[in-house]
Amino acid sequence: MDRSTIDRPRRAPWRASSVRLRLLVLALAPLTVLMPLLLILGMTRWTSDYDALLIANVDSDLRIAEQYLARIMTTTGDELTGVAESAEFARVLADNGLAFDSYLAEKREALALDFLYYLPEADTVGAPARWPVIVSGLNGQPSTEIDIFSGADLAAFPGQLDARARIPLIETEAAVPTDRTVEDRGMVVHSAAPVALDGHTGVLVGGILLNRNLQFIDTINALVYLNAVTGGERQGTATLFLEDVRVSTNVRLFEDVRALGTRVSAVVRQGVLGDGQTWLDRAFVVNDWYISGYLPVTDSFGDRVGMLYVGFLEAPFTAAKRRAVLWMLAAFVGVLILSVPLFLTLARGIFAPLERMTRTMQRVGAGDLSARYGDVGARDEIGQVAAHLDDLLGQVQDRDARLRAWGNELNQRVEERTAELREANAKLEETYRQLVMNEKLASIGEITAGVAHEINNPVAVIQGNVDVIRETLGDKAASVKTELDLVDRQVTRIDAMVGKLLQFARPGEFHAYDDVVSLTPLVEDCLLLVEHVLSKSAITVETWMETAPDVRADPGEMQQVIINLIMNALQAMGSNGRLTLSLSTETRNGQDGACLSVQDSGPGLSDGMAEAVFDPFFTTKHGEGTGLGLSISQTLVQRAGGLITAANGPGGGAQFRVWLPAA
């Protein structure tokens, strides 16, 4: 091989770069694939553990808040019991004068209660006895629970507790819709201690109103988020809910405005109040996302009446996770950048032969099957691969020549056979279409001729006998004139049906009708005509005839369509069911019209029957009909400019709808 051939790689440096890139990708695949995968798995696990830690943290915070609320209830009950059992209370109670009221007021202030009163046992009959804590006190057991007082209950106490409890509701996104505008109930720490002194039996009752009790909620917040352990780093909030309304909170709507009267989301309400679960998850609180904990609060009746909430702002922790992810990504990119030049330095010794091999393959791919690698000058693995490559290229060149010859011959045969098949297929399709059309036309012609012949003869006999009856009865025919006229009309209708059947076979000879028809009396006439069929079954007929516009159509044709639909419905139901006929105004494509619905309670239409029922000769009553009824009905409706459709009704059964444009 001459020197010019060996020096060729210098003329295409971009090809060498391509080989280097492939080798770099091959060598760094573990670093670029496995390491990112491990990073993703590690970050996923770390993020999951981090989120679990946050949830555990808020769970711990929620338990602190719960313990504080329990301590308030326990302390209130213990202090109230201490007063009820004190000698001073016994002495003042025995005096039963103004000093007793003053003593209760003094103790109420000392115990930080919002109300305190003594209830003799004789006065507990009626409304006070509804509170379980009072019932427990009367039974000799001190009791302290959370109870919900109505506005009227709070108004009975001094200090305008009803006004304090009253909180206007603020419309809150994602909350359960409500018509209420104000929350006037109060959530109360309700405590009762038994009193059993000489001559006096009853209960000492006290309570703390938690609505707008900012000291209570701020104390919880301080205990949870401003202690020595956290150092105040977490931005936390605490809230007490009466059902889903914030009645005491340090959540802010604005800088100096607390979010009293806002409501919790419907999802949290259902999970905590509806399902009785403790909610530990992220939640949107008023105006930001918080890691939140919601604990259901039950009253003395055992009902869930509210929620205790604590939560801390999610944003700082999200930012910390983001910083950690970015740091790890930066470290990965740094390792990758350092690895690339190191690999290129080590792999430079094998780049040139591989690049030369790549160029040879490119020439072969471009169509030069005579391209060869040549002598690489080495006996290592690359030299062996180069020798095998040249051998394979020689075999490829030889086989390519033979394959091209075979391919040309095969293509020519395929083209000839494809042309023959295409021509045969076209002839077959045309023959099939002509056969179907001829069969349909022959069937229609045969049926039409047979019907005309078989029906016209008895019709002529009937008409002739009716005329004979008239002549025979003479003046006496007046008493049955209505019946004879009805026979005349139906004979005429039968004759018209025969004519329409003939017209169905020759649609090109049809012409439009200019009669303006009201469908309501037409439907009533049709029901009279099928009365003899209805009388033999237990089928109930319901009609809903609204005011609908008149339509332009032939009355006889429309009567034929309606009777056909009714008879089909009766046959589908058998001897029992419900037939519903409804007429209404309906607009289609901007045009007003009348829509008649015929619905039965039968088995309905099976899949694929909604369109097939209008095909000529389609029938589900094999051996009982020709299958032309609905096809003729569709032709008559379309001739009048209307539309007939079939579907299953909303309550089951088949429903046929006939829409005709307004005249």
C-alpha positions as CSV (number, residue, x, y, z in Angstrom):
1,M,0.0,0.0,0.0
2,D,1.4,3.4,-1.0
3,R,2.0,6.3,1.5
4,S,-0.9,8.4,0.0
5,T,-3.3,5.7,1.1
6,I,-1.9,5.6,4.6
7,D,-2.0,9.4,5.0
8,R,-5.7,9.8,3.9
9,P,-7.1,10.0,7.5
10,R,-5.7,13.5,7.9
11,R,-8.0,14.7,5.1
12,A,-11.2,13.9,7.1
13,P,-10.6,14.9,10.7
14,W,-14.4,15.1,11.4
15,R,-14.6,11.3,10.7
16,A,-12.0,10.7,13.4
17,S,-14.0,12.8,15.8
18,S,-17.0,10.6,15.1
19,V,-15.0,7.5,16.0
20,R,-13.6,9.1,19.1
21,L,-17.1,10.0,20.1
22,R,-18.4,6.5,19.7
23,L,-15.5,5.1,21.7
24,L,-16.0,7.7,24.3
25,V,-19.7,6.9,24.6
26,L,-18.9,3.1,24.8
27,A,-16.3,3.6,27.5
28,L,-18.2,6.1,29.5
29,A,-21.6,4.2,29.2
30,P,-21.3,2.9,32.7
31,L,-20.5,6.4,34.0
32,T,-23.2,8.1,31.9
33,V,-25.9,5.5,32.4
34,L,-25.3,3.6,35.6
35,M,-24.2,6.5,37.6
36,P,-27.2,8.7,36.7
37,L,-29.4,5.7,37.4
38,L,-27.8,5.3,40.8
39,L,-28.1,9.0,41.4
40,I,-31.8,8.9,40.5
41,L,-32.4,5.9,42.8
42,G,-30.4,7.5,45.6
43,M,-32.1,10.9,45.3
44,T,-35.5,9.1,45.1
45,R,-34.7,7.2,48.3
46,W,-33.2,10.3,50.0
47,T,-36.2,12.4,49.0
48,S,-38.6,9.7,50.2
49,D,-36.8,9.5,53.5
50,Y,-36.6,13.3,53.7
51,D,-40.3,13.6,53.2
52,A,-41.0,10.8,55.7
53,L,-38.8,12.7,58.2
54,L,-40.9,15.8,57.6
55,I,-44.1,13.8,58.0
56,A,-42.7,12.3,61.2
57,N,-41.8,15.8,62.4
58,V,-45.3,17.2,61.8
59,D,-46.7,14.1,63.5
60,S,-44.6,14.8,66.5
61,D,-45.7,18.4,66.4
62,L,-49.3,17.3,66.2
63,R,-48.9,15.1,69.3
64,I,-47.4,18.0,71.2
65,A,-50.5,20.1,70.3
66,E,-52.8,17.3,71.2
67,Q,-51.1,16.8,74.6
68,Y,-51.4,20.6,75.3
69,L,-55.1,20.5,74.5
70,A,-55.4,17.4,76.7
71,R,-53.5,19.1,79.5
72,I,-55.8,22.2,79.4
73,M,-58.8,19.9,79.7
74,T,-57.2,17.9,82.5
75,T,-56.1,21.0,84.3
76,T,-59.5,22.6,83.9
77,G,-61.2,19.5,85.3
78,D,-58.8,19.1,88.2
79,E,-59.1,22.8,89.2
80,L,-62.9,22.7,88.9
81,T,-63.0,19.5,91.1
82,G,-60.7,21.2,93.6
83,V,-63.1,24.1,93.9
84,A,-66.2,21.8,94.2
85,E,-64.5,19.9,97.0
86,S,-63.1,22.9,98.9
87,A,-64.4,23.9,102.3
88,E,-64.7,27.5,101.2
89,F,-67.1,26.5,98.4
90,A,-69.2,24.5,100.9
91,R,-69.4,27.5,103.2
92,V,-70.3,29.9,100.5
93,L,-72.9,27.5,99.1
94,A,-74.5,27.1,102.5
95,D,-75.0,30.9,102.8
96,N,-76.5,30.9,99.3
97,G,-76.5,34.7,99.0
98,L,-74.8,37.4,96.9
99,A,-71.5,36.2,98.3
100,F,-71.9,33.0,96.3
101,D,-72.2,34.8,93.0
102,S,-69.2,36.9,93.9
103,Y,-67.3,33.8,94.8
104,L,-68.0,32.1,91.5
105,A,-67.0,35.3,89.6
106,E,-63.7,35.4,91.5
107,K,-63.0,31.7,90.9
108,R,-63.9,32.1,87.2
109,E,-61.3,34.9,86.9
110,A,-58.7,32.9,88.9
111,L,-59.2,29.8,86.8
112,A,-59.3,31.7,83.5
113,L,-62.7,30.3,82.7
114,D,-65.2,32.0,80.4
115,F,-68.2,30.8,82.4
116,L,-68.7,29.1,85.8
117,Y,-72.0,28.2,87.5
118,Y,-73.5,25.8,90.0
119,L,-76.3,23.6,88.8
120,P,-78.4,22.0,91.5
121,E,-79.6,18.5,90.8
122,A,-83.2,19.6,90.8
123,D,-82.5,22.1,87.9
124,T,-80.9,19.5,85.6
125,V,-84.2,18.1,84.3
126,G,-84.5,19.2,80.7
127,A,-82.0,21.1,78.6
128,P,-78.9,20.9,80.9
129,A,-79.2,17.2,81.1
130,R,-78.4,16.8,77.4
131,W,-74.7,17.4,78.1
132,P,-72.9,14.1,78.9
133,V,-70.4,15.9,81.1
134,I,-73.2,17.1,83.3
135,V,-74.8,13.6,83.4
136,S,-71.4,12.2,84.4
137,G,-71.0,14.9,87.2
138,L,-74.5,14.0,88.5
139,N,-73.3,10.4,88.7
140,G,-70.4,11.4,90.9
141,Q,-67.7,11.4,88.1
142,P,-65.8,14.6,87.1
143,S,-65.8,15.0,83.3
144,T,-64.2,17.4,80.9
145,E,-64.9,17.3,77.1
146,I,-65.0,19.4,74.0
147,D,-68.6,20.5,73.3
148,I,-70.2,22.7,70.6
149,F,-72.5,25.4,72.0
150,S,-75.0,27.2,69.9
151,G,-75.3,30.9,69.8
152,A,-78.3,30.8,72.1
153,D,-76.4,28.7,74.6
154,L,-73.5,31.2,74.6
155,A,-75.9,34.2,74.9
156,A,-77.1,32.8,78.2
157,F,-73.7,33.5,79.8
158,P,-72.4,36.9,80.7
159,G,-69.4,38.4,78.9
160,Q,-71.0,38.4,75.4
161,L,-69.6,35.0,74.6
162,D,-72.0,34.7,71.6
163,A,-70.4,37.8,70.0
164,R,-66.9,36.5,70.7
165,A,-67.8,33.2,69.0
166,R,-69.4,34.8,66.0
167,I,-67.0,34.6,63.0
168,P,-68.0,35.7,59.4
169,L,-67.2,33.0,56.9
170,I,-64.7,33.8,54.1
171,E,-65.0,32.1,50.8
172,T,-62.2,29.6,50.5
173,E,-60.9,27.9,47.3
174,A,-61.4,24.1,47.2
175,A,-63.6,24.1,50.3
176,V,-67.0,22.3,50.4
177,P,-69.7,24.7,49.0
178,T,-71.9,26.2,51.7
179,D,-74.8,28.7,51.9
180,R,-73.7,29.8,55.4
181,T,-72.2,33.2,55.8
182,V,-71.3,33.2,59.5
183,E,-70.2,30.6,62.1
184,D,-72.1,31.5,65.4
185,R,-71.4,28.3,67.3
186,G,-68.7,28.0,69.9
187,M,-66.2,25.3,70.6
188,V,-65.9,25.0,74.4
189,V,-63.8,23.1,76.8
190,H,-66.7,21.9,78.9
191,S,-66.1,20.6,82.4
192,A,-68.4,19.5,85.2
193,A,-67.4,18.4,88.8
194,P,-69.9,16.7,91.2
195,V,-71.1,18.5,94.3
196,A,-72.3,16.4,97.2
197,L,-72.5,18.5,100.4
198,D,-74.9,18.6,103.2
199,G,-78.2,19.6,101.8
200,H,-76.7,20.4,98.4
201,T,-76.4,18.0,95.5
202,G,-75.5,19.1,91.9
203,V,-72.6,19.9,89.6
204,L,-70.2,22.8,89.3
205,V,-69.9,23.6,85.6
206,G,-67.2,25.6,83.9
207,G,-65.9,26.2,80.4
208,I,-63.4,27.9,78.2
209,L,-64.5,29.3,74.8
210,L,-61.9,28.4,72.2
211,N,-63.3,30.7,69.4
212,R,-60.9,33.6,68.9
213,N,-58.8,32.2,71.8
214,L,-55.6,33.5,70.5
215,Q,-53.7,32.9,73.7
216,F,-54.5,29.2,73.4
217,I,-53.5,28.8,69.8
218,D,-50.3,31.0,70.1
219,T,-49.2,28.9,73.1
220,I,-49.5,25.8,71.0
221,N,-47.5,27.4,68.2
222,A,-44.8,28.5,70.7
223,L,-44.6,25.1,72.2
224,V,-44.2,23.4,68.8
225,Y,-42.1,25.8,66.8
226,L,-40.4,28.3,69.1
227,N,-38.6,25.8,71.4
228,A,-34.9,25.3,72.1
229,V,-34.7,22.2,69.9
230,T,-35.8,23.8,66.6
231,G,-34.5,27.2,67.4
232,G,-37.4,28.8,65.7
233,E,-36.1,27.9,62.2
234,R,-39.3,26.3,61.0
235,Q,-42.1,28.7,60.0
236,G,-45.1,26.9,61.6
237,T,-48.7,27.6,62.2
238,A,-51.5,26.1,64.4
239,T,-55.2,26.2,64.0
240,L,-58.3,25.0,65.8
241,F,-61.3,24.1,63.5
242,L,-65.0,24.0,64.3
243,E,-65.9,21.4,61.7
244,D,-64.1,22.9,58.7
245,V,-64.0,26.6,59.8
246,R,-60.9,28.2,61.4
247,V,-62.1,29.6,64.7
248,S,-58.7,30.1,66.3
249,T,-55.5,30.3,64.2
250,N,-52.3,32.1,63.7
251,V,-52.4,31.6,60.0
252,R,-52.4,35.0,58.3
253,L,-54.5,36.2,55.4
254,F,-52.4,39.4,55.4
255,E,-49.5,40.5,57.7
256,D,-51.8,41.6,60.6
257,V,-55.0,39.8,59.7
258,R,-55.6,36.2,60.9
259,A,-57.4,33.8,58.7
260,L,-60.4,33.4,61.0
261,G,-63.5,32.2,59.0
262,T,-61.5,30.6,56.2
263,R,-62.2,26.9,55.7
264,V,-60.3,23.8,55.1
265,S,-60.3,22.0,51.7
266,A,-62.9,19.4,50.9
267,V,-60.3,16.6,50.6
268,V,-58.9,17.2,54.1
269,R,-62.4,17.6,55.5
270,Q,-63.5,14.3,54.1
271,G,-60.4,12.5,55.3
272,V,-60.4,13.9,58.9
273,L,-64.1,14.6,59.7
274,G,-65.7,12.2,57.3
275,D,-63.3,9.2,57.7
276,G,-61.9,10.0,61.1
277,Q,-58.3,9.7,60.0
278,T,-55.3,11.7,61.1
279,W,-54.1,13.7,58.1
280,L,-50.3,13.7,57.7
281,D,-49.3,15.1,54.3
282,R,-48.7,18.3,52.4
283,A,-51.7,20.6,52.1
284,F,-52.5,24.1,50.8
285,V,-53.2,26.3,53.8
286,V,-54.9,29.7,52.8
287,N,-52.0,31.0,50.7
288,D,-49.1,28.6,50.7
289,W,-48.1,24.9,50.9
290,Y,-47.5,23.4,54.4
291,I,-46.4,20.1,55.7
292,S,-49.6,19.6,57.7
293,G,-51.1,17.4,60.4
294,Y,-54.8,17.4,61.1
295,L,-56.3,15.6,64.1
296,P,-60.1,15.0,64.5
297,V,-61.6,16.5,67.6
298,T,-64.6,14.7,69.1
299,D,-67.2,16.1,71.5
300,S,-68.8,14.5,74.6
301,F,-71.3,12.7,72.4
302,G,-68.5,11.0,70.4
303,D,-69.1,13.0,67.2
304,R,-66.3,14.5,65.2
305,V,-66.9,18.2,65.5
306,G,-63.6,19.8,64.6
307,M,-59.9,19.5,63.9
308,L,-56.6,20.4,65.5
309,Y,-54.0,21.4,63.0
310,V,-50.3,22.2,63.1
311,G,-48.0,22.6,60.1
312,F,-44.8,24.2,58.9
313,L,-44.0,26.0,55.6
314,E,-42.8,23.6,52.9
315,A,-40.9,26.1,50.8
316,P,-37.6,26.1,52.9
317,F,-37.4,22.3,52.8
318,T,-38.2,22.2,49.1
319,A,-35.4,24.7,48.4
320,A,-33.0,22.5,50.5
321,K,-33.9,19.4,48.5
322,R,-33.4,21.4,45.2
323,R,-30.0,22.6,46.4
324,A,-28.9,19.1,47.2
325,V,-30.0,17.8,43.8
326,L,-28.2,20.6,42.0
327,W,-25.0,19.9,44.0
328,M,-25.1,16.2,43.1
329,L,-25.7,17.0,39.4
330,A,-22.8,19.4,39.4
331,A,-20.6,16.8,41.0
332,F,-21.6,14.2,38.4
333,V,-20.9,16.7,35.5
334,G,-17.5,17.5,37.0
335,V,-16.6,13.8,37.2
336,L,-17.8,13.3,33.6
337,I,-15.7,16.3,32.3
338,L,-12.6,14.9,34.0
339,S,-13.1,11.4,32.7
340,V,-13.4,12.4,29.0
341,P,-9.9,13.7,28.4
342,L,-8.4,11.0,30.5
343,F,-10.0,8.3,28.3
344,L,-9.0,10.1,25.1
345,T,-5.4,10.1,26.2
346,L,-5.4,6.4,27.0
347,A,-7.4,5.4,23.9
348,R,-5.5,7.4,21.3
349,G,-3.4,4.4,20.3
350,I,-6.5,2.6,18.8
351,F,-8.3,5.5,17.3
352,A,-6.4,5.6,13.9
353,P,-7.1,2.0,12.9
354,L,-10.7,2.2,13.9
355,E,-11.2,5.5,12.0
356,R,-9.6,3.9,8.9
357,M,-12.0,0.9,9.3
358,T,-14.9,3.3,9.6
359,R,-14.0,5.1,6.4
360,T,-13.8,1.7,4.6
361,M,-17.3,0.8,5.8
362,Q,-18.6,4.2,4.7
363,R,-17.3,3.7,1.2
364,V,-18.9,0.3,1.1
365,G,-22.1,1.9,2.4
366,A,-21.9,4.5,-0.4
367,G,-21.9,1.7,-3.0
368,D,-18.1,1.1,-3.5
369,L,-18.0,-2.7,-2.8
370,S,-14.4,-2.8,-4.0
371,A,-13.2,-0.8,-1.0
372,R,-10.8,-2.7,1.3
373,Y,-9.0,-2.0,4.6
374,G,-5.6,-3.3,3.5
375,D,-2.6,-4.2,5.6
376,V,-2.8,-2.7,9.0
377,G,0.9,-3.6,9.8
378,A,0.0,-5.3,13.1
379,R,-1.0,-8.8,14.3
380,D,-3.0,-7.8,17.3
381,E,-6.8,-8.1,17.6
382,I,-7.4,-5.0,15.4
383,G,-5.2,-6.5,12.6
384,Q,-7.1,-9.7,12.8
385,V,-10.4,-7.8,12.6
386,A,-9.1,-5.9,9.5
387,A,-8.2,-9.1,7.7
388,H,-11.6,-10.7,8.4
389,L,-13.2,-7.5,7.3
390,D,-11.5,-7.6,3.9
391,D,-12.6,-11.3,3.5
392,L,-16.2,-10.4,4.4
393,L,-16.2,-7.5,2.0
394,G,-15.1,-9.8,-0.8
395,Q,-17.9,-12.2,-0.1
396,V,-20.4,-9.3,0.2
397,Q,-19.4,-8.0,-3.2
398,D,-19.8,-11.4,-4.8
399,R,-23.2,-12.1,-3.2
400,D,-24.4,-8.6,-4.0
401,A,-23.9,-9.2,-7.7
402,R,-25.9,-12.4,-7.5
403,L,-28.6,-10.9,-5.3
404,R,-29.1,-8.0,-7.7
405,A,-29.6,-10.4,-10.6
406,W,-32.1,-12.4,-8.6
407,G,-33.8,-9.2,-7.4
408,N,-34.4,-7.8,-10.8
409,E,-35.9,-11.1,-12.0
410,L,-38.1,-11.3,-8.9
411,N,-39.3,-7.7,-9.2
412,Q,-40.4,-8.2,-12.7
413,R,-42.4,-11.3,-11.8
414,V,-44.0,-9.5,-8.8
415,E,-45.1,-6.6,-11.0
416,E,-46.6,-8.9,-13.6
417,R,-48.5,-10.9,-10.9
418,T,-49.6,-7.8,-9.1
419,A,-51.1,-6.3,-12.3
420,E,-53.0,-9.6,-12.9
421,L,-54.4,-9.7,-9.3
422,R,-55.4,-6.0,-9.4
423,E,-57.3,-6.6,-12.7
424,A,-59.0,-9.7,-11.4
425,N,-59.9,-8.1,-8.1
426,A,-61.5,-5.1,-9.9
427,K,-63.6,-7.5,-12.1
428,L,-64.6,-9.5,-9.0
429,E,-65.8,-6.4,-7.1
430,E,-67.8,-5.1,-10.1
431,T,-69.4,-8.5,-10.6
432,Y,-70.3,-8.7,-6.9
433,R,-71.9,-5.2,-6.9
434,Q,-73.9,-6.1,-10.0
435,L,-75.0,-9.4,-8.4
436,V,-76.2,-7.8,-5.2
437,M,-78.0,-5.1,-7.1
438,N,-79.7,-7.6,-9.4
439,E,-80.7,-9.8,-6.5
440,K,-82.3,-6.9,-4.6
441,L,-84.1,-5.5,-7.7
442,A,-85.3,-9.0,-8.6
443,S,-86.6,-9.6,-5.1
444,I,-88.3,-6.2,-4.9
445,G,-89.9,-6.7,-8.3
446,E,-91.2,-10.1,-7.4
447,I,-92.5,-9.1,-3.9
448,T,-94.1,-5.9,-5.4
449,A,-95.9,-7.8,-8.1
450,G,-97.1,-10.5,-5.7
451,V,-98.3,-8.0,-3.1
452,A,-100.2,-6.0,-5.7
453,H,-101.8,-9.1,-7.2
454,E,-102.7,-10.7,-3.8
455,I,-103.9,-7.5,-2.1
456,N,-105.8,-5.7,-4.9
457,N,-108.2,-8.6,-5.5
458,P,-109.5,-9.0,-1.9
459,V,-109.5,-5.2,-1.7
460,A,-111.8,-4.9,-4.7
461,V,-114.1,-7.6,-3.2
462,I,-114.2,-5.7,0.1
463,Q,-115.0,-2.4,-1.7
464,G,-117.7,-4.0,-3.8
465,N,-119.3,-5.6,-0.8
466,V,-119.3,-2.3,1.1
467,D,-121.1,-0.7,-1.9
468,V,-123.6,-3.6,-1.9
469,I,-124.2,-3.1,1.9
470,R,-124.9,0.6,1.3
471,E,-127.4,-0.2,-1.5
472,T,-129.1,-3.0,0.5
473,L,-129.5,-0.9,3.7
474,G,-130.6,2.2,1.8
475,D,-131.7,4.8,4.4
476,K,-130.8,2.4,7.3
477,A,-127.1,2.7,6.3
478,A,-127.0,6.1,8.1
479,S,-126.6,4.3,11.5
480,V,-123.4,2.6,10.4
481,K,-122.2,5.4,8.1
482,T,-119.1,6.0,10.3
483,E,-118.1,2.4,10.2
484,L,-118.6,2.1,6.5
485,D,-116.7,5.3,5.9
486,L,-113.9,3.9,8.0
487,V,-113.8,0.7,5.9
488,D,-113.7,2.9,2.7
489,R,-110.8,4.9,4.1
490,Q,-108.8,1.8,5.1
491,V,-109.5,0.2,1.7
492,T,-108.2,3.3,0.1
493,R,-105.2,3.2,2.4
494,I,-104.5,-0.4,1.5
495,D,-104.6,0.6,-2.2
496,A,-102.2,3.5,-1.5
497,M,-99.9,1.2,0.4
498,V,-99.7,-1.1,-2.7
499,G,-98.9,1.9,-4.8
500,K,-96.2,3.1,-2.4
501,L,-94.6,-0.3,-2.4
502,L,-94.4,0.0,-6.2
503,Q,-93.1,3.5,-5.9
504,F,-90.4,2.1,-3.5
505,A,-89.1,0.1,-6.4
506,R,-89.1,3.2,-8.6
507,P,-87.9,6.1,-6.4
508,G,-87.1,8.3,-9.4
509,E,-90.8,8.7,-10.1
510,F,-91.6,10.1,-6.6
511,H,-92.8,13.6,-6.2
512,A,-93.0,15.9,-3.2
513,Y,-96.3,16.4,-1.3
514,D,-97.6,19.8,-0.2
515,D,-100.0,18.6,2.5
516,V,-99.5,20.3,5.9
517,V,-100.1,17.7,8.6
518,S,-100.4,17.9,12.4
519,L,-98.8,14.7,13.9
520,T,-100.9,14.7,17.1
521,P,-104.3,13.6,15.5
522,L,-102.3,11.3,13.2
523,V,-100.8,9.5,16.1
524,E,-104.3,9.2,17.8
525,D,-105.8,7.7,14.5
526,C,-102.9,5.2,14.4
527,L,-103.6,4.1,18.0
528,L,-107.3,3.5,17.1
529,L,-106.2,1.4,14.1
530,V,-104.1,-0.9,16.3
531,E,-106.6,-1.0,19.2
532,H,-107.6,-4.5,18.2
533,V,-104.0,-5.7,18.7
534,L,-103.6,-3.8,22.0
535,S,-106.8,-5.3,23.4
536,K,-105.3,-8.8,23.1
537,S,-102.3,-8.0,25.3
538,A,-101.4,-6.4,28.6
539,I,-99.4,-3.7,27.0
540,T,-99.7,-0.2,28.5
541,V,-99.7,2.8,26.2
542,E,-98.4,6.2,27.4
543,T,-98.6,9.3,25.3
544,W,-96.8,12.6,25.8
545,M,-98.0,15.0,23.2
546,E,-96.5,18.5,23.5
547,T,-97.3,21.3,21.1
548,A,-95.2,20.7,18.0
549,P,-95.2,22.5,14.6
550,D,-97.1,21.1,11.6
551,V,-95.1,19.3,9.0
552,R,-95.3,18.9,5.2
553,A,-95.9,15.3,4.3
554,D,-98.4,12.8,2.9
555,P,-100.7,11.8,5.8
556,G,-101.1,8.3,4.5
557,E,-97.3,7.8,4.3
558,M,-96.8,9.1,7.8
559,Q,-99.6,6.9,9.1
560,Q,-97.9,4.0,7.4
561,V,-94.6,4.8,9.1
562,I,-96.2,5.3,12.6
563,I,-98.2,2.1,12.4
564,N,-95.1,0.2,11.3
565,L,-93.1,1.4,14.3
566,I,-95.9,0.7,16.7
567,M,-96.4,-2.9,15.4
568,N,-92.7,-3.5,15.5
569,A,-92.7,-2.3,19.1
570,L,-95.7,-4.5,20.0
571,Q,-94.0,-7.6,18.5
572,A,-90.8,-6.9,20.3
573,M,-92.6,-6.7,23.7
574,G,-94.8,-9.8,23.2
575,S,-97.9,-9.7,25.4
576,N,-96.7,-7.5,28.2
577,G,-94.8,-4.2,28.4
578,R,-95.1,-0.4,28.1
579,L,-95.3,1.5,24.8
580,T,-94.4,5.2,25.1
581,L,-95.3,7.7,22.3
582,S,-94.0,11.3,22.8
583,L,-94.1,14.3,20.5
584,S,-92.0,17.4,21.0
585,T,-90.4,20.3,19.2
586,E,-86.8,19.8,18.2
587,T,-84.3,21.9,16.2
588,R,-81.7,20.2,13.9
589,N,-79.0,22.2,12.1
590,G,-80.8,25.4,12.9
591,Q,-84.2,24.2,11.5
592,D,-87.3,23.8,13.7
593,G,-89.2,20.6,13.4
594,A,-91.4,18.0,15.1
595,C,-89.9,14.9,16.7
596,L,-92.0,11.7,17.3
597,S,-90.5,9.1,19.6
598,V,-91.7,5.5,19.8
599,Q,-90.2,3.5,22.6
600,D,-90.9,0.0,23.9
601,S,-89.8,-1.9,27.0
602,G,-88.6,-4.9,25.0
603,P,-85.1,-6.4,24.8
604,G,-83.7,-3.5,22.8
605,L,-81.3,-3.5,19.9
606,S,-78.2,-5.6,20.0
607,D,-74.7,-4.2,19.0
608,G,-74.6,-3.2,15.3
609,M,-78.4,-3.3,14.7
610,A,-79.0,0.5,15.0
611,E,-78.0,1.0,11.4
612,A,-78.7,-2.4,9.9
613,V,-82.4,-2.4,10.8
614,F,-83.1,0.1,7.9
615,D,-81.4,-2.2,5.3
616,P,-83.8,-3.9,2.8
617,F,-84.8,-7.4,3.8
618,F,-83.2,-7.1,7.2
619,T,-85.4,-8.9,9.8
620,T,-85.1,-10.5,13.2
621,K,-88.4,-12.3,12.7
622,H,-87.2,-15.0,10.3
623,G,-90.0,-16.6,8.4
624,E,-92.6,-13.9,9.5
625,G,-91.7,-10.9,7.4
626,T,-90.0,-9.5,4.4
627,G,-87.7,-7.1,6.2
628,L,-88.9,-4.1,4.1
629,G,-91.0,-2.3,6.7
630,L,-88.3,-0.1,8.2
631,S,-86.6,0.3,4.9
632,I,-89.8,1.6,3.3
633,S,-90.4,3.8,6.4
634,Q,-87.0,5.3,6.0
635,T,-87.6,6.1,2.4
636,L,-91.0,7.8,3.2
637,V,-89.5,9.9,6.0
638,Q,-86.5,10.9,3.9
639,R,-88.8,11.8,1.0
640,A,-90.6,14.2,3.4
641,G,-87.2,15.8,4.2
642,G,-87.0,14.2,7.6
643,L,-84.8,11.7,9.5
644,I,-85.5,8.4,11.3
645,T,-83.0,6.9,13.8
646,A,-82.9,3.9,16.0
647,A,-81.2,3.4,19.3
648,N,-81.7,1.9,22.8
649,G,-83.7,4.1,25.1
650,P,-82.3,5.4,28.4
651,G,-84.6,3.0,30.4
652,G,-84.0,0.0,28.1
653,G,-85.9,-1.2,25.1
654,A,-85.7,0.1,21.5
655,Q,-86.4,3.8,20.7
656,F,-87.2,5.0,17.2
657,R,-87.2,8.8,16.6
658,V,-88.8,10.4,13.5
659,W,-87.9,14.1,12.9
660,L,-89.7,16.1,10.2
661,P,-89.0,19.8,9.4
662,A,-91.7,22.3,10.2
663,A,-93.9,23.3,7.3
